[in-house]
Amino acid sequence: MQVSVETTSNIERQMTIGVPAQEIDQAVQKRLQETARTVRLNGFRPGKVPMSVVKRRFGASVRQEVVGEVMRDNYIKALQEQDINPAGWPKFEPKTMEEGKDLEFVAIFEVLPEIELGDLSKISVEKPASDVTDKDIDNMIDNLRRQQATMKEVKRKSKNKDIVTIDFKGSIEGEEFEGGSAEGHRLTLGSGQMIPGFEKGIVGGKAGEDLEIEVEFPEDYHNEDLAGKPAKFEIKIHKVEEPQLPELDQEFFQRFGIEAEDEATFREEVKKNMERELKQAVSNKVKNDVVDGLLETTELEVPTALVDQEIDRLRQDAVQRFGGQVDFQQLPKEIFEEQAQRRVKTGLLFQEVVKKNDLKADDAKVEEKIQEIASTYEQPDEVIAHFSSNPDQKAQIESSVLEDAVVDFVLGEAQVKEKKMKYEEAVQAGQPQR
């Protein structure tokens, strides 16, 4: 086997491999003999078909099959000899395949990029500084009660947190615009679902009333055709409903999986959950900033094969979220490309930080994370036992801990500033990027 490797780009290689004709011909002959022993043809007894007939009927297909296997096997052998680690499967391009002549083919493939990490000290990280206050807990419990509320129709003027059923029709300079009208729309006043001024204009209105309000679309509105423009809405109020909040009793507590004797105990459990959510949000925000910083400070070309693999994973995830009702092939690759690129680059950069700095997943932190996960379940001991007996599950925790180690290392080199935030702001800032 003769091998030569050409570098065609930073991450693409072309490997030319030559295989002696004798090796191909012997493999073809052996395969034809195997075929002759098993093939059934009219006019011949099993195992008695002449080799000339077998070769005439099956020679071309057998040779093509053998050449494919030889290219694959010799490619793998060449990678080992050349000590090359490919990223994904290659594209084979045969140059000569004629019977009796040496086989020559080209394997075109990508390799993992050589990464030179940028200056980590230039990375800026904004870390939310926040606490869970009594007011935050009050708001959370109020939201939980409203989720379980029953509705009572009222004849009074509407106020914030009421639900109104309305028809509305919007226009700009006298012309109706797409998406600007609806009938029987249920809207919680004060929820911020609509553009600024819309809900405020309805507060004080009663069932049966017709209103006309003037508002202005925000400059950063997602529809550029409407952004910054003044609009007029004609609104018909059909119904005003007032939420009837459930009592804070044991029945209510149990709806959220909390065994509490009284409101004080329930508040303490809610606070613990909020603190866990806040901790995770801060961690997500910091990690997002670290990833952004690594991407900004390090030039990186990623193999197409890895991006395509990640796109397929994202498409499969999307299919599962749709409950399997969407065909995998119906989801265009393009809508996942940016997210896949970011994920692949992040993975490669984290691997490089691990390798350059010999980082490890600390056993104590792995156990701590398992304990933390288990604490959110009713039977934590069973969860801990599950991780202990399931190597794949534990490996995922170890991978997560190793990612945390990368983030901590980068934070030690980066410019980190704390920013005081309210609980809700911090949680919002920590929404994970997809």
Stockholm file with secondary structure:
# STOCKHOLM 1.0

chainA/1-434         MQVSVETTSNIERQMTIGVPAQEIDQAVQKRLQETARTVRLNGFRPGKVPMSVVKRRFGASVRQEVVGEVMRDNYIKALQEQDINPAGWPKFEPKTMEEGKDLEFVAIFEVLPEIELGDLSKISVEKPASDVTDKDIDNMIDNLRRQQATMKEVKRKSKNKDIVTIDFKGSIEGEEFEGGSAEGHRLTLGSGQMIPGFEKGIVGGKAGEDLEIEVEFPEDYHNEDLAGKPAKFEIKIHKVEEPQLPELDQEFFQRFGIEAEDEATFREEVKKNMERELKQAVSNKVKNDVVDGLLETTELEVPTALVDQEIDRLRQDAVQRFGGQVDFQQLPKEIFEEQAQRRVKTGLLFQEVVKKNDLKADDAKVEEKIQEIASTYEQPDEVIAHFSSNPDQKAQIESSVLEDAVVDFVLGEAQVKEKKMKYEEAVQAGQPQR
#=GR chainA/1-434 SS CEEEEEECSSSEEEEEEEECHHHHHHHHHHHHHHHHHHCCCTTSCTTCCCHHHHHHHHHHHHHHHHHHHHHHHHHHHHHHHHTCCBSSCCEEEEEECCTTSCEEEEEEEEBCCCCCCCCGGGCEEEEEECCCCHHHHHHHHHHHHHHTCEEEEECSCCCTTCEEEEEEEEEETTEEEEEEEEEEEEEETTSCCSSTTHHHHHTTCCTTCEEEEEEECCTTCSSTTTTTCEEEEEEEEEEEEEEECCCSSHHHHHTTTCCCSSHHHHHHHHHHHHHHHHHHHHHHHHHHHHHHHHHHHSCCCCCHHHHHHHHHHHHHHHHHHTTTCSCGGGSCTHHHHHHHHHHHHHHHHHHHHHHHHTCCCCHHHHHHHHHHHHTTSSCHHHHHHHHHHCHHHHHHHHHHHHHHHHHHHHHHHSEEEEEECCHHHHHHHTCCCC
#=GC SS_cons         CEEEEEECSSSEEEEEEEECHHHHHHHHHHHHHHHHHHCCCTTSCTTCCCHHHHHHHHHHHHHHHHHHHHHHHHHHHHHHHHTCCBSSCCEEEEEECCTTSCEEEEEEEEBCCCCCCCCGGGCEEEEEECCCCHHHHHHHHHHHHHHTCEEEEECSCCCTTCEEEEEEEEEETTEEEEEEEEEEEEEETTSCCSSTTHHHHHTTCCTTCEEEEEEECCTTCSSTTTTTCEEEEEEEEEEEEEEECCCSSHHHHHTTTCCCSSHHHHHHHHHHHHHHHHHHHHHHHHHHHHHHHHHHHSCCCCCHHHHHHHHHHHHHHHHHHTTTCSCGGGSCTHHHHHHHHHHHHHHHHHHHHHHHHTCCCCHHHHHHHHHHHHTTSSCHHHHHHHHHHCHHHHHHHHHHHHHHHHHHHHHHHSEEEEEECCHHHHHHHTCCCC
//
